[in-house]
Amino acid sequence: MPKRKTTPQKRKNTRAASQRKKRGGWLASFHLSLPRWARWGGAVLVVSLYVWLFYYFFVSPYGFRWKALYGEVSCPAGYDIHGIDVSHHQGRIDWELLRNRATIDECPLRFVMIKATEGANRVDPCFEYNFQQAYEYGFTRGAYHYYSNLSSPRDQADFFLRQVELRKGDLPPVLDVEVKPQDKPLREFQRDVLEWLQIVEAHYHVKPILYTYYRFKLDYLNDTVFNQYPYWIAHYYVDSVAYRGPWKFWQHTDSGRLPGIKGEVDLDIYNGSYYDLRQLTIGSQETIGVDAYRD
């Protein structure tokens, strides 16, 4: 019988198969030698491991956030004094509805932090309305300034003091610091933040509250000079604060939903009793004269 001629295409396919076999080596041979049930079992094991790793690294640490996306916000256990912080992002708030129907973990809403100013020339468009309504509806209220790196700390402090009139019973002024300029040395940046705090403290004779998030505090404000100020920490989607220093307030989520507010709102807790919260307010300390804060 005459031999069949091998076409160039067949020779090419044979060489390709040989090369694939060599690349696979012993691992491919081992895989093919396994029974079918073992190959399927290995595949299931690999997929299961992948799912577990994904959950461990991407879901579990942010469990609060995943719940929040589906309308369920878990509040940290062991705290009874709850509050919120608001700005123009919340739009027009129905303060009567907020006062009468809003509860967090079956606890009443006790305090409201309100954005007042930013930089040296920006007033939050909802500040005046929100600040007055919070007072009329009996909330313990506070006003915060968002620190900008585009103007001097003195100009920003003076602007805040011109726009905001805190009264007896209000919480101390708040400085919100979240961004450090890349081109400014750390010590210089810290001196600027401290200057704002000292100017405002000299005006109200009370320590301002310092707000920032957990990592920013450790990276840029981790100096003992800032430990004298009440610390308001932002640390989301965890069931306990990892920061080991003293703190007064904890902003634990930005995904809260309450009657009277359309959309999401930041939820906060106070680290203490309601009596302690009231003792923190302006005019509660014995060293402050009542004439300094007239209604």
C-alpha positions as CSV (number, residue, x, y, z in Angstrom):
1,M,0.0,0.0,0.0
2,P,1.5,3.4,-0.9
3,K,2.3,5.8,1.9
4,R,0.1,8.8,2.4
5,K,1.8,12.0,1.8
6,T,1.9,14.4,4.8
7,T,0.8,17.8,3.8
8,P,2.6,21.0,5.1
9,Q,-0.5,21.9,7.2
10,K,-0.6,18.5,8.9
11,R,3.1,18.7,9.7
12,K,2.5,22.2,11.2
13,N,-0.3,20.9,13.4
14,T,1.8,18.0,14.6
15,R,4.7,20.3,15.6
16,A,2.2,22.6,17.4
17,A,0.8,19.7,19.4
18,S,4.3,18.6,20.3
19,Q,5.2,22.0,21.5
20,R,2.1,22.3,23.6
21,K,2.8,18.9,25.2
22,K,6.4,20.0,26.0
23,R,5.1,23.3,27.6
24,G,2.6,21.4,29.8
25,G,5.3,19.1,31.0
26,W,4.7,16.9,34.0
27,L,1.9,19.1,35.4
28,A,-0.3,18.6,32.4
29,S,0.4,14.9,32.4
30,F,-0.4,14.6,36.1
31,H,-3.7,16.5,35.6
32,L,-4.7,14.2,32.7
33,S,-3.9,11.2,34.7
34,L,-6.3,12.1,37.5
35,P,-9.8,10.6,37.5
36,R,-12.6,12.9,36.4
37,W,-14.0,13.3,39.9
38,A,-10.6,14.5,41.2
39,R,-10.3,17.1,38.5
40,W,-13.8,18.5,39.3
41,G,-13.0,18.4,43.0
42,G,-9.9,20.4,42.5
43,A,-11.7,23.0,40.4
44,V,-14.4,23.4,43.1
45,L,-11.6,23.8,45.7
46,V,-9.9,26.5,43.7
47,V,-13.1,28.5,43.2
48,S,-14.0,28.1,46.9
49,L,-10.6,29.4,47.9
50,Y,-11.0,32.4,45.5
51,V,-14.4,33.3,47.0
52,W,-13.1,33.0,50.5
53,L,-10.1,35.3,49.8
54,F,-12.4,37.8,48.1
55,Y,-14.7,37.9,51.1
56,Y,-11.9,38.1,53.6
57,F,-10.1,41.0,51.9
58,F,-12.9,42.9,50.2
59,V,-16.2,42.2,51.9
60,S,-15.6,41.5,55.6
61,P,-13.5,44.6,56.4
62,Y,-16.3,46.8,54.9
63,G,-19.3,44.9,56.1
64,F,-20.9,48.1,57.3
65,R,-20.6,49.6,53.8
66,W,-22.1,46.5,52.1
67,K,-25.0,46.6,54.5
68,A,-25.4,50.3,53.9
69,L,-25.7,49.8,50.2
70,Y,-28.8,47.7,50.8
71,G,-30.4,50.2,53.2
72,E,-29.3,48.7,56.4
73,V,-26.7,50.7,58.5
74,S,-25.4,48.9,61.6
75,C,-24.5,51.3,64.4
76,P,-21.6,50.5,66.8
77,A,-22.7,48.7,69.9
78,G,-22.4,50.3,73.4
79,Y,-23.1,53.9,72.5
80,D,-26.4,55.7,73.2
81,I,-25.7,59.3,72.2
82,H,-26.2,59.7,68.5
83,G,-26.0,62.6,66.1
84,I,-25.5,63.6,62.5
85,D,-23.5,66.1,60.5
86,V,-25.1,68.0,57.6
87,S,-24.3,70.5,54.9
88,H,-25.8,71.7,51.7
89,H,-25.4,68.2,50.4
90,Q,-28.5,67.2,52.4
91,G,-30.6,69.8,50.7
92,R,-33.6,71.3,52.5
93,I,-34.1,69.4,55.8
94,D,-37.5,68.8,57.4
95,W,-36.4,69.6,60.9
96,E,-39.8,68.9,62.5
97,L,-39.9,65.5,61.0
98,L,-36.3,64.9,62.0
99,R,-37.0,65.9,65.6
100,N,-40.2,63.9,66.0
101,R,-39.5,60.7,64.0
102,A,-35.7,60.2,63.7
103,T,-34.1,57.6,65.9
104,I,-31.0,55.6,65.7
105,D,-31.0,52.2,67.3
106,E,-34.2,53.3,69.1
107,C,-32.3,56.2,70.7
108,P,-33.2,59.9,70.0
109,L,-31.0,62.1,67.9
110,R,-29.1,64.3,70.3
111,F,-26.7,66.5,68.4
112,V,-26.1,68.0,65.0
113,M,-22.8,69.2,63.5
114,I,-23.4,71.8,60.7
115,K,-21.0,72.9,58.0
116,A,-20.5,76.7,58.3
117,T,-17.5,77.8,56.2
118,E,-14.7,76.7,53.9
119,G,-11.5,78.4,53.2
120,A,-11.4,82.2,53.6
121,N,-14.5,83.1,51.6
122,R,-17.1,80.4,51.3
123,V,-20.2,80.0,53.5
124,D,-22.3,76.9,53.2
125,P,-25.5,78.0,51.5
126,C,-27.6,76.0,54.0
127,F,-25.7,77.0,57.2
128,E,-27.8,79.9,58.5
129,Y,-31.1,77.9,58.0
130,N,-29.7,74.7,59.4
131,F,-28.0,76.3,62.4
132,Q,-31.2,78.2,63.4
133,Q,-33.5,75.2,62.9
134,A,-31.2,73.0,65.0
135,Y,-31.5,75.5,67.8
136,E,-35.3,75.9,67.6
137,Y,-35.9,72.1,67.6
138,G,-33.8,71.6,70.7
139,F,-30.7,69.8,69.3
140,T,-27.3,70.3,70.7
141,R,-25.6,71.9,67.7
142,G,-22.1,72.6,66.5
143,A,-20.6,74.4,63.6
144,Y,-17.6,73.3,61.6
145,H,-15.0,74.9,59.2
146,Y,-13.6,73.0,56.3
147,Y,-9.9,73.8,56.2
148,S,-8.4,74.8,52.8
149,N,-4.8,74.9,51.8
150,L,-5.4,77.8,49.4
151,S,-5.5,80.5,52.1
152,S,-3.7,81.3,55.4
153,P,-5.0,79.8,58.7
154,R,-5.4,83.3,60.1
155,D,-7.6,84.4,57.2
156,Q,-9.7,81.2,57.6
157,A,-10.0,81.6,61.3
158,D,-11.0,85.2,61.1
159,F,-13.6,84.4,58.4
160,F,-15.1,81.6,60.5
161,L,-15.4,83.9,63.5
162,R,-17.1,86.6,61.4
163,Q,-19.7,84.2,60.0
164,V,-20.4,82.0,63.0
165,E,-21.9,83.2,66.3
166,L,-21.8,80.3,68.8
167,R,-23.9,80.6,72.0
168,K,-24.0,79.2,75.4
169,G,-25.0,75.6,75.0
170,D,-23.5,75.1,71.6
171,L,-20.7,72.6,71.0
172,P,-17.2,74.1,70.6
173,P,-16.1,75.2,67.1
174,V,-14.9,72.4,64.9
175,L,-12.0,72.3,62.4
176,D,-12.3,69.8,59.6
177,V,-8.9,68.9,58.2
178,E,-8.6,66.3,55.5
179,V,-6.0,67.3,53.0
180,K,-2.3,68.1,53.3
181,P,-0.6,69.9,50.4
182,Q,2.1,67.8,48.8
183,D,4.5,70.7,48.5
184,K,4.4,71.8,52.1
185,P,6.6,70.2,54.8
186,L,4.8,68.3,57.5
187,R,5.9,70.6,60.4
188,E,4.8,73.7,58.5
189,F,1.4,72.1,57.8
190,Q,1.0,71.2,61.4
191,R,1.9,74.8,62.5
192,D,-0.8,76.1,60.2
193,V,-3.5,73.8,61.6
194,L,-2.4,74.7,65.1
195,E,-2.6,78.4,64.3
196,W,-6.3,78.1,63.3
197,L,-7.1,76.2,66.5
198,Q,-5.3,78.7,68.7
199,I,-6.9,81.8,67.1
200,V,-10.4,80.3,67.5
201,E,-9.7,79.1,71.1
202,A,-8.5,82.6,72.1
203,H,-11.9,83.9,70.9
204,Y,-14.2,81.4,72.6
205,H,-11.9,80.3,75.5
206,V,-12.7,76.7,74.8
207,K,-10.7,74.0,73.0
208,P,-12.0,73.5,69.4
209,I,-12.9,70.1,68.2
210,L,-10.5,68.6,65.6
211,Y,-12.1,66.5,62.9
212,T,-10.2,64.2,60.6
213,Y,-10.2,60.6,59.4
214,Y,-8.3,57.8,61.1
215,R,-5.4,57.5,58.7
216,F,-4.9,61.2,58.3
217,K,-4.6,61.6,62.0
218,L,-1.9,59.0,62.2
219,D,0.0,60.2,59.1
220,Y,-0.1,64.0,59.5
221,L,-1.5,65.1,62.9
222,N,0.2,62.5,65.0
223,D,1.8,65.0,67.4
224,T,1.1,65.3,71.1
225,V,0.3,69.0,70.6
226,F,-3.0,68.0,69.0
227,N,-4.0,65.6,71.8
228,Q,-5.2,68.5,73.9
229,Y,-8.1,69.0,71.5
230,P,-11.3,66.9,71.5
231,Y,-10.9,64.5,68.6
232,W,-13.8,63.7,66.2
233,I,-12.7,60.7,64.2
234,A,-14.0,59.5,60.8
235,H,-13.6,55.7,60.5
236,Y,-16.2,54.0,58.3
237,Y,-17.6,50.5,58.1
238,V,-15.9,49.0,61.2
239,D,-17.4,47.8,64.4
240,S,-14.8,49.5,66.6
241,V,-12.4,52.4,66.3
242,A,-8.8,51.2,65.7
243,Y,-7.4,54.5,66.9
244,R,-6.0,54.0,70.4
245,G,-5.8,57.6,71.6
246,P,-8.7,59.5,73.3
247,W,-11.6,60.6,71.2
248,K,-15.0,62.3,71.7
249,F,-16.9,61.8,68.5
250,W,-17.0,59.0,65.9
251,Q,-18.4,59.5,62.4
252,H,-19.0,55.8,61.6
253,T,-20.8,55.9,58.3
254,D,-21.8,58.2,55.5
255,S,-24.7,56.1,54.4
256,G,-27.3,56.8,57.1
257,R,-31.0,57.5,56.2
258,L,-33.4,59.3,58.5
259,P,-36.9,60.8,58.3
260,G,-36.7,64.5,57.2
261,I,-33.5,64.1,55.2
262,K,-33.6,63.1,51.5
263,G,-30.7,60.9,50.6
264,E,-27.8,59.8,52.7
265,V,-26.4,61.5,55.8
266,D,-23.3,61.0,58.0
267,L,-24.1,59.3,61.4
268,D,-22.0,60.0,64.5
269,I,-21.8,58.9,68.1
270,Y,-20.5,60.6,71.2
271,N,-18.1,58.7,73.4
272,G,-19.9,59.3,76.8
273,S,-23.2,60.1,78.4
274,Y,-25.6,62.9,77.5
275,Y,-24.5,64.7,80.6
276,D,-20.9,64.6,79.4
277,L,-22.0,65.9,76.0
278,R,-23.7,68.9,77.7
279,Q,-20.6,69.5,79.8
280,L,-18.6,69.9,76.6
281,T,-20.7,72.8,75.4
282,I,-19.7,76.4,75.5
283,G,-20.5,78.0,78.9
284,S,-20.7,74.8,80.8
285,Q,-17.1,75.2,82.2
286,E,-16.8,77.1,85.5
287,T,-13.9,79.2,84.1
288,I,-16.0,80.8,81.4
289,G,-17.9,84.0,82.2
290,V,-21.5,84.1,81.2
291,D,-21.1,87.6,79.8
292,A,-18.8,86.2,77.2
293,Y,-21.6,84.4,75.4
294,R,-24.8,86.3,75.3
295,D,-27.9,84.8,73.7
